[in-house]
């Protein structure tokens, strides 16, 4: 169990130090801003859609390691998925970080998301992990209202 925890910590630290899909997305289809007033996390998520499919997604912002790693892992997970599949993935992720049952990912590609399962033990950190996801959902709707975890 300790080895698994250490692996998950390494995944989170790696995605925090070297976030994937970080930066500006030119020609985006939708964009949203998210803010966690409790800890100061800020994230902006932009999506480029090809019909109903997420062709590209990027994020910008600053925050704690959990928030940044979650955004990075999220962007890797949703590329190439439909809006419906992305919503289903969000539901699974949300269950994982808020529930007490393990999530069995349908694809090996999604397994790195499990690195964030430990936040359920720290309720205050759940908002850090879910902020990028809520912001992504708003970007998919091209909702210009800021997303807040409060």
HELIX and SHEET records of a PDB file:
HELIX    1   1 UNK A    2  UNK A   17  1                                  16    
HELIX    2   2 UNK A   65  UNK A   78  1                                  14    
HELIX    3   3 UNK A   83  UNK A   98  1                                  16    
HELIX    4   4 UNK A  108  UNK A  121  5                                  14    
HELIX    5   5 UNK A  123  UNK A  140  1                                  18    
SHEET    1   A 4 UNK A  53  UNK A  62  0                                        
SHEET    2   A 4 UNK A  41  UNK A  50 -1                                        
SHEET    3   A 4 UNK A  30  UNK A  36 -1                                        
SHEET    4   A 4 UNK A 147  UNK A 148  1                                        
END                                                                             
